[in-house]
Amino acid sequence: MKFFLDTADLAEIEEAASWGALAGVTTNPSLYARIGGKLDDFHNHIKRICDIVGPDCPVSAESVAMNRDEIIADGRELADIAPNVVVKVPTMVEGLAATHTLAAEGIPVNMTLCFSVPQALLAARAGARYISPFIGRLDDIGENGVQLVENIVKAFKLYGITTEVIAASIRNLEHVEKVMLTGCQIATIPTKVLEQMIIHPL
Ligand code: G3P
C-alpha cells in the first residue's frame, strides 16, 4: 500500500519524503489557505511541491471550477506545470465530462469527493486514473466510509478496472489500519495521522 500526504505544507512534504514514506501528494486550495496561501498563487504552489517531490511522485492538484469547460481549461493549465501533476476533479456531472476530455488527452485525473460505488464506477468509465472515496465525511453523517472503500475495491476487482483507489478524508489510525485491509492501493493521509503511524506506547 502506498501513502500520499494530504497537505499543502512544504515542510511537512519534505519531512515525509525524508522518511521514505511519500509516494504522492494530494492537495487543494482549502489546504493551501490553511497555511496562509491565496487562490491566485495556487498553481505556483503546485510547482513548488513538484520541485520538492521530483518527477516520479504524483501530485494531485484540485480544480475549483464548477463547469466542464472551466475544469478542462484549469486542468490543462495544471497539467502543464509538471509531468507528475494529476488533476483533481470533483465527482459530479460536470466533473465526469471534464474527466472524459482530460483523460482522452492523456492528462491523469483523480476524481475526488466520491461517496458511492456507482460514482466510482462512472469515474472509472470516464477514464479517471484515481478515485478518492471520502471516509471521514461519510462517518460524519453516520455512514461507513471504510465499507465504501471495501465495496469499490471489490467492484473494481470483479470488473478488472485498473483505476486506483485512494482512501481519502482519513482522520485517524483506525481508518488507516482498516483501509489497509481492504486492498485499496493508496491512502492519502494528513501529517498528524502519518506521525501517529510511527508512535506506539511501547
Ligand atoms: O483527502 C481529502 C481531505 O483533504 C478532506 O479531509 O478531513 O476535510 O474530510 P476532511
Residues whose N, C-alpha, C, O or C-beta is under 5 A from the ligand:
A	BS01	G3P	D6 G136 R137 A168 S169
